[in-house]
Amino acid sequence: MTPEGTKSAQPGESASSPPEALAAPDDFVEQALLPFPVVGIGASAGGIEALNAFFDGLPRESAMAFVVVQHLPPERESLMAEILARHTPLPVLQVTGGLTLQAGHVYVTRPGFTVTLERGVFKLGEPVEKRGHRRPVDDFFRSLADMQQEKAIAVVLSGMGTNGTAGARAIKAAGGLCFAQSPESAEFPAMPTSLIHAGYADQVLPPGDIGPAIVQYLKYSSFDAEGSAAARGQEILQRERHHLSEILAILRTHTGHDFGGYKKGTVLRRLQRRMGLASLFTLADYAARLHDSADEVGALANDLMINVTGFFRDLQAWEALRELVVRPLVTGWQSNIPIRAWVSACSSGEEAYSLAMLLAEEILRSGKSIEVKIFATDAAVKALDLARAGVYPGGIEGDLSLERLDRFFEKEEHVYRIRKPIRDMVVFAPQNVLRDPPFSHVDICTCRNLLIYLEPDVQERVLALLHFALKHGGTLFLGSAETPGSLKGVFETVSLKHRIYRRIGPHGHRHPELPAIAARVIAAAPRLASYGPRPATTFAVQQALFEQFGPPTVVVDAEDRIVYFHGDTTPFLIQPLGEPTRDLFEVLHLGIRSA
């Protein structure tokens, strides 16, 4: 949102401002188009045996639709429908364009063409051998995620390559479920192994066990063909609110992540998903499971760190960022210091590398030599490991132009690897924007599709941190359903349609609000006490806890002079030659100072 008189809307944008509250998806409202679950099954080499075993093991009463996607050349006639009809009592149909999806049916895609779903109807697309359309399983899974959201289920069976992994990511992000065939049971394990390695497989099973597992999941996950997850979510929240608090406390204690600031609907939806996988009906039972299983605690935390990402996600918004921000920034850059950017909640790195590519393209266009330093952070360590590796499945062909694929990636059989010049522009580091201090003096800051999942007061705190991180005139790039909300007075709208804002105005505070944990640690430091005498026992306990568990800390005054040291600060600070100084920026290690 923009203060009156600051900037008019861009062409094609509505002049009206969005509502103050961020337009998050309501997790107590059904998002799926169709009332029944839809199971997409991807298979390639060795897939016939696995598909036969899957349908042999499927319970007879299955109120779902099943769509089998195989990667076959267009000239090859498929007998899959006839073969599968011998292994299931459900009707088996060959997909044709315009065919309507129905529960209780099995559909087999047409060989040689991409097949997608649009409003419950099958659409035939480009030939699979055409470059950019060689990922029929990924293409179908993506369309399934868009249409069915939490009622989308992906199954990846035997096959070579990585087809299915990128599409399964979309299903996971939408709240759906992903199964992988166990590699030891697959004739060609590459496809399910890729899904497992990427961290998207909720369960890994032999093909004959996957069907019963899906039916069991639907029984316990609060929705089926007739039921309503929304109604049960509201019921659970009212009846078991104290157990929800207990679960959040377990997560906070064992992972260090505080999900108390997430919207309750978001948390309940993800909890229902995990409860379905664990075959549990109540939050009380699930809390007991968490007490007994560190693996389940980690799985729940991973599910709550919603990783909605991709290269150039919402391409029009990225092109607007190029035209309105990146190109003018590069064209007018006169300094010999780097352009600095911060990609918060970067997940597996696609957004950070997208920004690096955009900057690289504009720097080449300008003929200048400009260093770029992009700080990409996330609270999920496993996602950061994937980001640092810079290796992505072949399914990214659907997200990137052929020119960008050729210029910025090296093709390695079934995967793409980020080329070194782009990789060197990005520094990945663990950081939780809800808990940790921000970066500072950055020219561009992105925070896309995180705020919509947070409570309003937490949204405001995060936005204040992002405002602090930006230089005056720096750019904030948000997700398509996000705005600065109540902080509209300190951000000028550059593009309302594409959620691009410019930092204006002074910081509300000299430093942003300290994260709660850090604030408690500093409050325990004896030199910081500004109120009256405390009971000696309380003070002693606070000091002991701080000395034992507090991180290396320095406290500075209004002029950045150090007034208090705690812990081993030698990894961060070094006394320069000459006269001693307490100026913070004089004693910082050079590498930290430049960051």
DAJO-V336259 format. One record per backbone hydrogen bond with DSSP energy under -1.0 kcal/mol. CO is the residue of the C=O (numbers start at 1). NH is the residue of the N-H. If there is no record, write none. Layout:
# DAJO-V336259
((CO | NH) (CO | NH))
This chain:
# DAJO-V336259
((3 | 6) (10 | 13) (22 | 24) (26 | 29) (37 | 65) (38 | 153) (39 | 67) (40 | 155) (41 | 69) (42 | 157) (44 | 47) (46 | 50) (47 | 51) (48 | 52) (49 | 53) (50 | 54) (51 | 55) (52 | 56) (53 | 57) (60 | 62) (62 | 64) (64 | 104) (65 | 39) (66 | 107) (67 | 41) (68 | 109) (69 | 43) (70 | 72) (72 | 112) (73 | 76) (79 | 83) (80 | 84) (81 | 85) (83 | 86) (84 | 87) (91 | 106) (93 | 108) (96 | 99) (99 | 122) (105 | 66) (106 | 93) (107 | 68) (108 | 95) (110 | 113) (112 | 128) (114 | 125) (116 | 123) (118 | 121) (120 | 101) (121 | 118) (122 | 98) (123 | 116) (126 | 114) (127 | 130) (130 | 133) (135 | 139) (136 | 140) (137 | 141) (138 | 142) (139 | 143) (140 | 144) (141 | 145) (142 | 146) (143 | 147) (144 | 148) (145 | 149) (147 | 33) (148 | 151) (149 | 152) (151 | 38) (152 | 177) (153 | 40) (154 | 179) (155 | 42) (156 | 181) (158 | 44) (159 | 191) (162 | 165) (164 | 168) (165 | 169) (166 | 170) (167 | 171) (168 | 172) (169 | 173) (170 | 174) (171 | 176) (172 | 175) (177 | 154) (178 | 202) (178 | 203) (179 | 156) (180 | 205) (182 | 185) (183 | 186) (188 | 159) (189 | 193) (190 | 194) (191 | 195) (192 | 196) (193 | 197) (194 | 198) (195 | 200) (196 | 199) (203 | 180) (205 | 182) (206 | 209) (209 | 213) (210 | 214) (211 | 215) (212 | 216) (213 | 217) (214 | 218) (215 | 219) (216 | 220) (217 | 221) (228 | 232) (229 | 233) (230 | 234) (231 | 235) (232 | 236) (233 | 237) (234 | 238) (235 | 239) (236 | 240) (240 | 244) (241 | 245) (242 | 246) (243 | 247) (244 | 248) (245 | 249) (246 | 250) (247 | 251) (248 | 252) (249 | 253) (250 | 254) (251 | 255) (252 | 256) (259 | 262) (261 | 455) (263 | 267) (264 | 268) (265 | 269) (266 | 270) (267 | 271) (268 | 272) (269 | 273) (270 | 274) (271 | 275) (272 | 276) (273 | 277) (274 | 278) (275 | 280) (282 | 286) (283 | 287) (284 | 288) (285 | 289) (286 | 290) (287 | 291) (288 | 292) (289 | 293) (293 | 297) (294 | 298) (295 | 299) (296 | 300) (297 | 301) (298 | 302) (299 | 303) (300 | 304) (301 | 305) (304 | 306) (306 | 308) (310 | 313) (314 | 317) (314 | 318) (315 | 319) (316 | 320) (317 | 321) (318 | 322) (319 | 323) (320 | 324) (321 | 325) (321 | 326) (322 | 327) (325 | 329) (326 | 330) (327 | 331) (328 | 332) (330 | 333) (339 | 373) (340 | 443) (340 | 444) (341 | 375) (342 | 446) (343 | 377) (346 | 349) (349 | 353) (350 | 354) (351 | 355) (352 | 356) (353 | 357) (354 | 358) (355 | 359) (356 | 360) (357 | 361) (358 | 362) (359 | 363) (360 | 364) (361 | 365) (362 | 366) (363 | 367) (371 | 339) (373 | 341) (374 | 427) (375 | 343) (376 | 429) (377 | 346) (378 | 431) (380 | 384) (381 | 385) (382 | 386) (383 | 387) (384 | 388) (385 | 389) (386 | 390) (390 | 418) (392 | 416) (393 | 396) (394 | 397) (395 | 398) (396 | 399) (396 | 400) (401 | 405) (402 | 406) (403 | 407) (404 | 408) (405 | 409) (408 | 419) (410 | 417) (412 | 415) (414 | 394) (415 | 412) (416 | 392) (417 | 410) (419 | 423) (420 | 424) (422 | 425) (423 | 426) (425 | 374) (427 | 376) (429 | 378) (432 | 435) (432 | 436) (442 | 471) (443 | 475) (444 | 342) (445 | 477) (446 | 344) (450 | 453) (451 | 454) (453 | 263) (455 | 459) (456 | 460) (457 | 461) (458 | 462) (459 | 463) (460 | 464) (461 | 465) (462 | 466) (463 | 467) (464 | 468) (465 | 469) (466 | 470) (469 | 442) (471 | 474) (474 | 503) (475 | 445) (476 | 501) (477 | 447) (479 | 482) (484 | 487) (485 | 488) (487 | 490) (490 | 504) (492 | 502) (495 | 500) (499 | 478) (500 | 494) (500 | 495) (501 | 476) (502 | 492) (503 | 473) (515 | 519) (516 | 520) (517 | 521) (518 | 522) (519 | 523) (522 | 525) (525 | 528) (526 | 529) (535 | 539) (536 | 540) (537 | 541) (538 | 542) (539 | 543) (540 | 544) (541 | 545) (542 | 546) (543 | 547) (544 | 548) (545 | 549) (546 | 550) (553 | 566) (555 | 563) (555 | 564) (557 | 560) (560 | 584) (561 | 557) (564 | 555) (566 | 553) (567 | 569) (569 | 572) (569 | 573) (572 | 589) (582 | 562) (583 | 586) (583 | 587) (587 | 574) (589 | 593) (590 | 594))
